[in-house]
């Protein structure tokens, strides 16, 4: 590691970026990436970093996995693009068959391909309204579903994301998402009761006083909140949401853009609760870095007519080739590894709230782990500045990670990391937390 960071080449590129690029991008520290392999990133000055961000949970099989690279190269030499909205690709159905086999709800299924998580959400939003002929939607505080206008209308994780963009898509009501750390003790029965209460608030308050249930098309939620702070709700919350949807003919839309494709040690985070959704959105880790998203539904729900919705580049053959290779790796080794290494890391971090005064909570599943940074454990006062200081210090010591929510440190590394790499990351973080506490 050459200090100080950023190095001379990085400084030059950052200066050009400030001149030419949109200032809306958020950069927590000055990394200028040049190449990657596995869980290692090298910057333009030759500095190497252990990557526990994975391009915001995108490169599920690690950077430039040889099988992914080979699949991309092979497909690029044969056919790059024709547009699956106007013509046919065999690859479209090849991937659909694979996804149908692992879907978290019974088939048959239908699939729509887009380029990003926000596009998958836009599809789900439009499909829910089209199928049900209802206009209203229920989403949650802390949610992040994307920044396009429809997805942004569901998003409620940071006021800056919505500032000066109103009016947004009408008909969205936001309710509280469960926060076990802040709202109840660690006792399992209390957590389950709390989860049910959070869900029943929708029926007892929202559907009785704000919106008529027969006018609600969908309840849209993340089975584990991502940008909201890596919040893991009690399973009772998800089960009760399912029951409410069933009672009122409302669709349950599950956003698995960040939590899906093996990140939690299962194909889908929702599977841990045993709940079967109606519509699922996926992106990020599905194609190991190439732009691809999927909106999947029970087949009878995707009943719209030709022209109702489409995407020129969605389902691009090169992206699908990467997705098929990704699924091979996830199925063969990476999902099991995420579960095993994630359990190892969570076990090691379990004592952090008693060892460090700024660590209020450690939570997550698999390799989707959140560390809540607080000023005071008694009052649980959020400590965003301290979180940001830990992130910056970790970068300077060779570890890449990101924040989530106002004060959570998130760990979302490639699913192929080893326990040794995990332990190295935690060694670095322990040193950074101790330094910030001094």
ABEGO torsion letter per residue (X at the ends): XBOBOBBAAAAAAAAAAAAABBAABBBABBBBBABBBEABBBBAAGBBBBBAAGGGGABAAEBGBAAAAAAAAAAAAABABAEAAABBBAAAAAAAAAAAAABABBOBBBBBBBABAAAAAAAAAAAAAAAAGBABBBBBBGBBAEABAAAAAABBABAAAABGAOBBBBGBBBBBBBBAAAABBABAAAAAAAAAAAAAAAAAAAAAAABBAAABABBBBBABBBAAGGBBBBAAAAAAAAAAAAAAGBBBBBBAAAABGGAAGBABAAAAAGBBBABBBBBGAAAGGBBBBBBBBBAAABABBBGABBBAABGBAAAAAAAAAAAAAAAAAAAAAAAAAAAAAAAAAAAAAAABAABABBBEBEABBBBBBBABAAAGBBBAAAAAAAAAAAAAAGBBBBBBEAABBBBBBBAABBAAAAAAAAAAAAAAAAAAAX
